[in-house]
Amino acid sequence: LPAFHAQYPDIQLDMGVSDRIVDLIGDNVDCVVRGGVLANPSLIARRVGALQLGAYAAPAYLERSGAPAHPRALENTHHRIVGFLWSRNGKTFPYAMHRDGESVSVQGRYVFAVDDGNAYLAAGLAGLGVLWLPDYMARDHLARGELTPLFEDWRFDPMPLYVAYAPHRHVSAKLRVFIDWIAALM
């Protein structure tokens, strides 16, 4: 954002940061950045990237529960995940993973679930279970030894990332440069 502001010092940004689904019209929002499948097909969306995911756990969790040897161990054993409740339906959803021609879809079992990304990360760092995180969110915690990667020989389906806006909303020059900036950044 400092680089954007340096390039466009006269554009004022009002940014809300939340995991809830924003009503673009009702909340008078110009655009949103959303990860995952877009639930509203009427939105005009520009795909700006894909988030690479990984599975991680805090050392406290691994000391208590051990490291799961296979992703399926998160389903029907003592292992737990931190659940993320998606605002569209209030439920967790499975993560698809692939390795050497083997594919699994892991839902995981949880004792704690949240609907906010910051709370989700905090719960995982506190040792409440295994997390699925975008690599950029895990990077600093890995460097500090606060998280340990799991299933490193497995690959996750990347999460698409979009900038979206309402179809009848006028795309001003200010909004256009912001959308272009996010696309270039990602």
C-alpha positions in Angstrom: 0.0 0.0 0.0 2.8 2.5 0.6 3.9 1.9 -3.0 0.4 2.5 -4.3 0.0 5.7 -2.2 3.4 6.9 -3.5 2.3 6.4 -7.1 -1.3 7.7 -6.5 -1.1 10.2 -3.6 -4.5 11.7 -4.3 -6.5 8.5 -4.1 -8.0 7.9 -0.7 -8.5 4.2 0.3 -11.0 3.1 2.8 -10.3 -0.6 3.4 -12.2 -3.1 5.4 -10.4 -6.3 6.3 -12.8 -9.2 7.1 -13.5 -12.8 6.1 -17.2 -12.0 5.8 -18.9 -11.8 2.3 -19.4 -8.1 1.6 -22.6 -6.9 0.0 -21.0 -4.6 -2.7 -24.2 -2.6 -3.3 -25.6 -2.5 0.2 -22.3 -1.7 1.8 -21.4 0.8 -0.9 -18.1 -1.0 -1.7 -16.2 -0.4 -5.0 -14.4 -3.8 -5.1 -13.4 -6.8 -3.1 -10.5 -9.2 -3.1 -11.8 -12.7 -2.6 -10.1 -16.1 -2.5 -11.7 -19.3 -3.5 -14.7 -19.9 -5.8 -16.9 -16.8 -6.3 -20.4 -17.6 -5.0 -22.0 -14.7 -6.9 -21.8 -15.3 -10.6 -23.2 -11.8 -11.4 -20.0 -10.1 -10.2 -17.5 -8.9 -12.7 -14.3 -10.6 -11.5 -10.7 -10.4 -12.6 -8.5 -13.3 -11.6 -5.3 -11.8 -10.2 -3.5 -14.8 -8.8 -3.6 -18.1 -7.1 -2.6 -18.7 -3.5 -0.4 -21.8 -2.8 -1.4 -23.6 0.3 0.3 -25.8 2.8 -0.4 -27.7 6.0 1.2 -26.6 9.2 1.2 -27.2 12.9 2.7 -25.5 15.9 5.5 -27.3 17.8 3.2 -27.5 20.9 0.6 -29.4 18.9 3.3 -31.8 17.4 4.8 -32.4 20.9 1.4 -33.3 22.2 0.0 -35.3 19.3 2.9 -36.2 17.1 3.2 -35.5 13.4 0.5 -37.1 11.2 2.2 -39.4 8.7 -0.5 -39.1 6.0 -3.3 -36.5 5.4 -5.9 -39.1 6.1 -4.6 -39.3 9.7 -6.5 -36.0 10.2 -9.8 -37.8 9.6 -10.3 -40.7 12.0 -7.5 -40.5 14.6 -6.6 -38.4 17.6 -5.3 -35.6 15.3 -7.3 -32.4 15.0 -7.4 -29.4 12.7 -8.4 -25.8 13.5 -11.7 -25.5 11.6 -12.3 -22.5 9.4 -16.0 -21.7 9.0 -16.7 -20.1 5.6 -19.2 -17.3 5.8 -21.1 -18.5 2.8 -22.5 -21.6 4.6 -20.9 -21.6 8.1 -19.2 -24.9 7.5 -15.7 -26.1 7.0 -14.8 -27.7 3.6 -12.3 -30.4 2.5 -8.9 -29.6 1.1 -7.8 -31.5 -2.0 -4.2 -32.8 -1.9 -2.2 -34.8 -4.5 1.0 -36.9 -4.4 2.4 -39.2 -7.1 -0.9 -40.0 -8.6 -2.7 -40.3 -5.3 -5.4 -37.8 -4.5 -7.2 -37.2 -1.2 -9.8 -34.8 0.0 -9.3 -34.1 3.7 -12.1 -32.5 5.9 -10.4 -33.1 9.2 -11.8 -33.2 12.7 -11.8 -30.2 14.9 -12.6 -29.2 18.5 -12.3 -25.4 17.7 -13.5 -23.5 14.6 -13.6 -19.8 13.8 -14.7 -17.6 10.9 -11.8 -15.1 10.9 -8.4 -15.6 9.4 -6.5 -13.9 12.2 -8.3 -16.0 14.9 -7.7 -19.1 12.8 -3.9 -18.4 12.6 -3.8 -17.5 16.3 -5.5 -20.8 17.3 -3.1 -22.8 15.2 -0.1 -21.0 16.7 -1.5 -21.8 20.1 -1.4 -25.5 19.3 -5.1 -26.2 18.8 -4.6 -28.2 15.6 -3.3 -28.4 12.1 -3.8 -25.4 9.8 -4.1 -25.0 6.0 -2.6 -21.7 5.2 -1.5 -19.8 2.1 2.3 -19.9 1.9 2.6 -16.1 2.4 0.8 -16.3 5.8 3.0 -19.1 7.0 6.4 -17.8 5.8 7.4 -15.6 8.8 6.0 -18.1 11.4 8.1 -20.8 9.8 11.2 -18.7 9.9 10.7 -18.0 13.6 10.0 -21.7 14.4 6.4 -21.1 15.4 5.0 -23.4 12.7 6.3 -26.7 11.2 5.3 -27.7 7.7 3.4 -31.0 7.3 2.9 -33.3 4.2 5.7 -31.5 2.3 5.6 -34.1 -0.5 1.9 -33.4 -1.1 0.5 -30.5 -3.3 -2.7 -28.6 -2.7 -5.0 -27.3 -5.3 -4.2 -23.5 -5.4 -6.9 -21.1 -4.2 -7.8 -18.6 -7.0 -7.7 -15.0 -6.0 -10.0 -12.4 -7.6 -10.8 -8.7 -7.6 -14.5 -8.4 -8.1 -17.0 -5.6 -8.4 -20.7 -5.2 -9.1 -21.7 -5.4 -12.8 -23.6 -2.1 -12.9 -21.0 -0.1 -10.9 -19.1 2.5 -12.9 -15.4 1.7 -12.9 -13.8 5.0 -12.3 -10.2 5.7 -13.3 -9.3 5.5 -9.6 -10.9 2.1 -9.2 -9.3 0.9 -12.5 -5.7 1.8 -11.3 -6.3 0.1 -8.0 -7.5 -3.1 -9.7 -4.6 -3.0 -12.1 -2.2 -2.4 -9.2 -3.5 -5.4 -7.3 -3.2 -7.6 -10.4 0.4 -6.5 -10.9 1.2 -7.0 -7.3 -0.2 -10.5 -7.2 
